[in-house]
């Protein structure tokens, strides 16, 4: 498994979240299997999204897709996102 991490600022989390939720089917089409959302404790409009994916190549295609650009625009993402890919090495819960 691998992960795609996205960090960006949104104009309004309450307006962003429904668009993110509606975009789930597109993420599934590109092979994503799940996600977790994280908000900056000092600025709730700065988000990090950790997305799980089986194939990094497909995740990179998604990151460059018009469907993602369009969804981000509709959701009020401000500026270009920071995107990083990583191979999952270990996950442990405490």
VMD Tcl script that builds the backbone (N, CA, C; Angstrom):
set m [mol new atoms 282]
animate dup $m
set s [atomselect $m all]
$s set {name element resname resid chain x y z} {
  {N N UNK 1 A 0.836 -1.177 0.000}
  {CA C UNK 1 A 0.000 0.000 0.000}
  {C C UNK 1 A 0.882 1.243 0.000}
  {N N UNK 2 A 0.248 2.330 -0.372}
  {CA C UNK 2 A 0.924 3.618 -0.398}
  {C C UNK 2 A -0.050 4.687 0.078}
  {N N UNK 3 A 0.487 5.872 0.267}
  {CA C UNK 3 A -0.340 6.995 0.700}
  {C C UNK 3 A -0.010 8.224 -0.121}
  {N N UNK 4 A -1.014 9.065 -0.264}
  {CA C UNK 4 A -0.856 10.380 -0.871}
  {C C UNK 4 A -1.282 11.378 0.191}
  {N N UNK 5 A -0.402 12.318 0.501}
  {CA C UNK 5 A -0.689 13.339 1.495}
  {C C UNK 5 A -0.884 14.671 0.780}
  {N N UNK 6 A -1.964 15.348 1.114}
  {CA C UNK 6 A -2.289 16.627 0.494}
  {C C UNK 6 A -2.448 17.655 1.609}
  {N N UNK 7 A -1.742 18.771 1.487}
  {CA C UNK 7 A -1.900 19.874 2.442}
  {C C UNK 7 A -2.325 21.102 1.658}
  {N N UNK 8 A -3.391 21.718 2.124}
  {CA C UNK 8 A -3.831 22.967 1.499}
  {C C UNK 8 A -4.691 23.772 2.452}
  {N N UNK 9 A -4.872 25.035 2.076}
  {CA C UNK 9 A -5.739 25.948 2.817}
  {C C UNK 9 A -7.059 26.053 2.052}
  {N N UNK 10 A -8.150 26.108 2.809}
  {CA C UNK 10 A -9.465 26.294 2.213}
  {C C UNK 10 A -10.066 27.588 2.733}
  {N N UNK 11 A -10.972 28.151 1.966}
  {CA C UNK 11 A -11.632 29.389 2.383}
  {C C UNK 11 A -12.550 29.138 3.580}
  {N N UNK 12 A -13.219 27.981 3.578}
  {CA C UNK 12 A -14.188 27.666 4.631}
  {C C UNK 12 A -14.341 26.151 4.710}
  {N N UNK 13 A -13.921 25.565 5.832}
  {CA C UNK 13 A -13.997 24.110 5.984}
  {C C UNK 13 A -15.422 23.602 5.794}
  {N N UNK 14 A -16.406 24.293 6.324}
  {CA C UNK 14 A -17.806 23.874 6.208}
  {C C UNK 14 A -18.296 23.800 4.774}
  {N N UNK 15 A -17.750 24.606 3.912}
  {CA C UNK 15 A -18.108 24.554 2.481}
  {C C UNK 15 A -17.244 23.539 1.735}
  {N N UNK 16 A -16.007 23.346 2.187}
  {CA C UNK 16 A -15.092 22.417 1.545}
  {C C UNK 16 A -15.521 20.966 1.748}
  {N N UNK 17 A -15.927 20.617 2.972}
  {CA C UNK 17 A -16.176 19.217 3.335}
  {C C UNK 17 A -17.230 18.538 2.468}
  {N N UNK 18 A -18.386 19.151 2.179}
  {CA C UNK 18 A -19.365 18.470 1.318}
  {C C UNK 18 A -18.828 18.170 -0.086}
  {N N UNK 19 A -18.006 19.047 -0.636}
  {CA C UNK 19 A -17.423 18.805 -1.960}
  {C C UNK 19 A -16.442 17.641 -1.871}
  {N N UNK 20 A -15.639 17.606 -0.818}
  {CA C UNK 20 A -14.718 16.490 -0.604}
  {C C UNK 20 A -15.495 15.177 -0.530}
  {N N UNK 21 A -16.570 15.158 0.234}
  {CA C UNK 21 A -17.381 13.946 0.375}
  {C C UNK 21 A -17.990 13.515 -0.954}
  {N N UNK 22 A -18.474 14.467 -1.737}
  {CA C UNK 22 A -19.079 14.148 -3.040}
  {C C UNK 22 A -18.053 13.596 -4.025}
  {N N UNK 23 A -16.798 13.890 -3.803}
  {CA C UNK 23 A -15.726 13.488 -4.720}
  {C C UNK 23 A -15.207 12.073 -4.419}
  {N N UNK 24 A -15.798 11.384 -3.456}
  {CA C UNK 24 A -15.335 10.059 -3.056}
  {C C UNK 24 A -15.369 9.058 -4.203}
  {N N UNK 25 A -16.397 9.111 -5.024}
  {CA C UNK 25 A -16.490 8.149 -6.128}
  {C C UNK 25 A -15.312 8.299 -7.092}
  {N N UNK 26 A -14.864 9.530 -7.309}
  {CA C UNK 26 A -13.700 9.743 -8.182}
  {C C UNK 26 A -12.446 9.162 -7.543}
  {N N UNK 27 A -12.297 9.338 -6.240}
  {CA C UNK 27 A -11.131 8.753 -5.566}
  {C C UNK 27 A -11.152 7.233 -5.689}
  {N N UNK 28 A -12.311 6.630 -5.523}
  {CA C UNK 28 A -12.433 5.173 -5.649}
  {C C UNK 28 A -12.056 4.708 -7.050}
  {N N UNK 29 A -12.454 5.470 -8.077}
  {CA C UNK 29 A -12.122 5.114 -9.464}
  {C C UNK 29 A -10.613 5.049 -9.680}
  {N N UNK 30 A -9.861 5.860 -8.947}
  {CA C UNK 30 A -8.408 5.886 -9.081}
  {C C UNK 30 A -7.721 4.918 -8.111}
  {N N UNK 31 A -8.489 4.104 -7.407}
  {CA C UNK 31 A -7.914 3.070 -6.568}
  {C C UNK 31 A -7.663 3.448 -5.117}
  {N N UNK 32 A -8.184 4.584 -4.677}
  {CA C UNK 32 A -8.032 4.955 -3.275}
  {C C UNK 32 A -8.942 4.080 -2.427}
  {N N UNK 33 A -8.457 3.719 -1.248}
  {CA C UNK 33 A -9.201 2.792 -0.389}
  {C C UNK 33 A -9.636 3.420 0.931}
  {N N UNK 34 A -9.192 4.605 1.242}
  {CA C UNK 34 A -9.580 5.251 2.482}
  {C C UNK 34 A -8.815 6.544 2.681}
  {N N UNK 35 A -9.174 7.266 3.736}
  {CA C UNK 35 A -8.496 8.527 4.027}
  {C C UNK 35 A -8.652 8.881 5.505}
  {N N UNK 36 A -7.856 9.835 5.933}
  {CA C UNK 36 A -8.043 10.497 7.216}
  {C C UNK 36 A -7.837 11.993 6.987}
  {N N UNK 37 A -8.597 12.800 7.724}
  {CA C UNK 37 A -8.524 14.255 7.607}
  {C C UNK 37 A -7.910 14.824 8.876}
  {N N UNK 38 A -7.101 15.875 8.690}
  {CA C UNK 38 A -6.420 16.504 9.816}
  {C C UNK 38 A -6.477 18.016 9.634}
  {N N UNK 39 A -6.818 18.722 10.731}
  {CA C UNK 39 A -6.904 20.181 10.685}
  {C C UNK 39 A -5.839 20.788 11.592}
  {N N UNK 40 A -5.288 21.904 11.166}
  {CA C UNK 40 A -4.323 22.648 11.972}
  {C C UNK 40 A -5.050 23.161 13.218}
  {N N UNK 41 A -4.526 22.882 14.416}
  {CA C UNK 41 A -5.220 23.325 15.621}
  {C C UNK 41 A -5.281 24.845 15.779}
  {N N UNK 42 A -4.385 25.551 15.106}
  {CA C UNK 42 A -4.379 27.010 15.186}
  {C C UNK 42 A -5.110 27.675 14.027}
  {N N UNK 43 A -5.366 26.930 12.972}
  {CA C UNK 43 A -6.068 27.459 11.802}
  {C C UNK 43 A -6.883 26.339 11.174}
  {N N UNK 44 A -8.165 26.232 11.520}
  {CA C UNK 44 A -8.982 25.103 11.062}
  {C C UNK 44 A -9.239 25.068 9.558}
  {N N UNK 45 A -8.765 26.043 8.827}
  {CA C UNK 45 A -8.898 26.022 7.375}
  {C C UNK 45 A -7.640 25.519 6.673}
  {N N UNK 46 A -6.653 25.081 7.442}
  {CA C UNK 46 A -5.472 24.417 6.883}
  {C C UNK 46 A -5.645 22.927 7.146}
  {N N UNK 47 A -5.654 22.153 6.080}
  {CA C UNK 47 A -5.965 20.730 6.149}
  {C C UNK 47 A -4.828 19.876 5.612}
  {N N UNK 48 A -4.701 18.691 6.187}
  {CA C UNK 48 A -3.859 17.637 5.627}
  {C C UNK 48 A -4.766 16.427 5.446}
  {N N UNK 49 A -4.754 15.879 4.246}
  {CA C UNK 49 A -5.541 14.695 3.928}
  {C C UNK 49 A -4.562 13.569 3.638}
  {N N UNK 50 A -4.693 12.465 4.355}
  {CA C UNK 50 A -3.886 11.271 4.114}
  {C C UNK 50 A -4.785 10.269 3.407}
  {N N UNK 51 A -4.463 9.965 2.163}
  {CA C UNK 51 A -5.269 9.055 1.348}
  {C C UNK 51 A -4.509 7.755 1.137}
  {N N UNK 52 A -5.169 6.640 1.325}
  {CA C UNK 52 A -4.564 5.320 1.111}
  {C C UNK 52 A -4.877 4.856 -0.304}
  {N N UNK 53 A -3.870 4.277 -0.952}
  {CA C UNK 53 A -4.028 3.843 -2.333}
  {C C UNK 53 A -3.170 2.607 -2.585}
  {N N UNK 54 A -3.642 1.746 -3.463}
  {CA C UNK 54 A -2.914 0.524 -3.789}
  {C C UNK 54 A -1.805 0.765 -4.811}
  {N N UNK 55 A -1.940 1.817 -5.634}
  {CA C UNK 55 A -1.035 2.017 -6.768}
  {C C UNK 55 A -0.618 3.492 -6.841}
  {N N UNK 56 A 0.660 3.768 -6.576}
  {CA C UNK 56 A 1.157 5.146 -6.591}
  {C C UNK 56 A 0.999 5.767 -7.972}
  {N N UNK 57 A 1.185 4.993 -9.027}
  {CA C UNK 57 A 1.037 5.528 -10.388}
  {C C UNK 57 A -0.360 6.099 -10.585}
  {N N UNK 58 A -1.376 5.364 -10.150}
  {CA C UNK 58 A -2.761 5.850 -10.283}
  {C C UNK 58 A -2.988 7.074 -9.392}
  {N N UNK 59 A -2.378 7.090 -8.228}
  {CA C UNK 59 A -2.509 8.244 -7.340}
  {C C UNK 59 A -1.906 9.487 -7.978}
  {N N UNK 60 A -0.766 9.320 -8.650}
  {CA C UNK 60 A -0.144 10.455 -9.349}
  {C C UNK 60 A -1.032 10.944 -10.489}
  {N N UNK 61 A -1.673 10.012 -11.183}
  {CA C UNK 61 A -2.608 10.398 -12.245}
  {C C UNK 61 A -3.762 11.208 -11.668}
  {N N UNK 62 A -4.287 10.752 -10.534}
  {CA C UNK 62 A -5.369 11.468 -9.862}
  {C C UNK 62 A -4.926 12.874 -9.470}
  {N N UNK 63 A -3.714 12.994 -8.935}
  {CA C UNK 63 A -3.202 14.289 -8.493}
  {C C UNK 63 A -3.113 15.290 -9.640}
  {N N UNK 64 A -2.928 14.797 -10.870}
  {CA C UNK 64 A -2.823 15.659 -12.044}
  {C C UNK 64 A -4.141 15.789 -12.805}
  {N N UNK 65 A -5.189 15.161 -12.314}
  {CA C UNK 65 A -6.439 15.079 -13.074}
  {C C UNK 65 A -7.261 16.369 -13.037}
  {N N UNK 66 A -8.000 16.557 -14.090}
  {CA C UNK 66 A -8.926 17.686 -14.168}
  {C C UNK 66 A -10.034 17.535 -13.133}
  {N N UNK 67 A -10.443 16.301 -12.854}
  {CA C UNK 67 A -11.502 16.103 -11.873}
  {C C UNK 67 A -11.075 16.609 -10.496}
  {N N UNK 68 A -9.812 16.400 -10.113}
  {CA C UNK 68 A -9.342 16.907 -8.826}
  {C C UNK 68 A -9.227 18.428 -8.853}
  {N N UNK 69 A -8.669 18.980 -9.915}
  {CA C UNK 69 A -8.553 20.439 -10.021}
  {C C UNK 69 A -9.914 21.099 -9.931}
  {N N UNK 70 A -10.883 20.531 -10.628}
  {CA C UNK 70 A -12.235 21.087 -10.622}
  {C C UNK 70 A -12.870 21.012 -9.225}
  {N N UNK 71 A -12.717 19.877 -8.565}
  {CA C UNK 71 A -13.282 19.719 -7.224}
  {C C UNK 71 A -12.631 20.705 -6.246}
  {N N UNK 72 A -11.322 20.870 -6.343}
  {CA C UNK 72 A -10.641 21.806 -5.452}
  {C C UNK 72 A -11.128 23.237 -5.668}
  {N N UNK 73 A -11.339 23.588 -6.917}
  {CA C UNK 73 A -11.832 24.926 -7.224}
  {C C UNK 73 A -13.232 25.130 -6.648}
  {N N UNK 74 A -14.118 24.150 -6.850}
  {CA C UNK 74 A -15.485 24.242 -6.317}
  {C C UNK 74 A -15.497 24.294 -4.795}
  {N N UNK 75 A -14.529 23.618 -4.174}
  {CA C UNK 75 A -14.489 23.514 -2.716}
  {C C UNK 75 A -13.851 24.727 -2.041}
  {N N UNK 76 A -13.261 25.608 -2.822}
  {CA C UNK 76 A -12.653 26.803 -2.245}
  {C C UNK 76 A -11.235 26.613 -1.745}
  {N N UNK 77 A -10.492 25.695 -2.375}
  {CA C UNK 77 A -9.079 25.528 -2.025}
  {C C UNK 77 A -8.331 26.776 -2.478}
  {N N UNK 78 A -7.530 27.316 -1.581}
  {CA C UNK 78 A -6.786 28.540 -1.871}
  {C C UNK 78 A -5.338 28.198 -2.213}
  {N N UNK 79 A -4.940 28.493 -3.422}
  {CA C UNK 79 A -3.566 28.244 -3.843}
  {C C UNK 79 A -3.331 26.791 -4.193}
  {N N UNK 80 A -2.146 26.508 -4.711}
  {CA C UNK 80 A -1.831 25.127 -5.085}
  {C C UNK 80 A -1.593 24.270 -3.841}
  {N N UNK 81 A -2.015 23.018 -3.882}
  {CA C UNK 81 A -1.783 22.128 -2.742}
  {C C UNK 81 A -0.350 21.612 -2.720}
  {N N UNK 82 A 0.108 21.241 -1.543}
  {CA C UNK 82 A 1.352 20.487 -1.405}
  {C C UNK 82 A 0.956 19.016 -1.415}
  {N N UNK 83 A 1.536 18.231 -2.330}
  {CA C UNK 83 A 1.201 16.811 -2.446}
  {C C UNK 83 A 2.484 16.001 -2.326}
  {N N UNK 84 A 2.428 14.957 -1.510}
  {CA C UNK 84 A 3.574 14.076 -1.292}
  {C C UNK 84 A 3.091 12.639 -1.299}
  {N N UNK 85 A 3.867 11.754 -1.900}
  {CA C UNK 85 A 3.529 10.337 -1.982}
  {C C UNK 85 A 4.522 9.534 -1.153}
  {N N UNK 86 A 4.038 8.468 -0.531}
  {CA C UNK 86 A 4.921 7.621 0.246}
  {C C UNK 86 A 4.455 6.176 0.248}
  {N N UNK 87 A 5.408 5.270 0.248}
  {CA C UNK 87 A 5.105 3.851 0.414}
  {C C UNK 87 A 4.870 3.597 1.898}
  {N N UNK 88 A 3.787 2.926 2.237}
  {CA C UNK 88 A 3.493 2.629 3.633}
  {C C UNK 88 A 4.484 1.590 4.150}
  {N N UNK 89 A 5.147 1.903 5.235}
  {CA C UNK 89 A 6.141 1.012 5.823}
  {C C UNK 89 A 5.599 0.396 7.102}
  {N N UNK 90 A 4.943 1.221 7.923}
  {CA C UNK 90 A 4.433 0.709 9.193}
  {C C UNK 90 A 3.287 1.594 9.666}
  {N N UNK 91 A 2.293 0.971 10.257}
  {CA C UNK 91 A 1.223 1.685 10.927}
  {C C UNK 91 A 0.949 0.955 12.229}
  {N N UNK 92 A 0.923 1.717 13.305}
  {CA C UNK 92 A 0.721 1.101 14.611}
  {C C UNK 92 A -0.188 2.001 15.431}
  {N N UNK 93 A -1.149 1.406 16.099}
  {CA C UNK 93 A -2.047 2.160 16.961}
  {C C UNK 93 A -1.668 1.930 18.413}
  {N N UNK 94 A -1.806 2.961 19.220}
  {CA C UNK 94 A -1.492 2.883 20.654}
  {C C UNK 94 A -2.755 3.104 21.468}
}
mol reanalyze $m
mol bondsrecalc $m
mol representation Tube
mol addrep $m
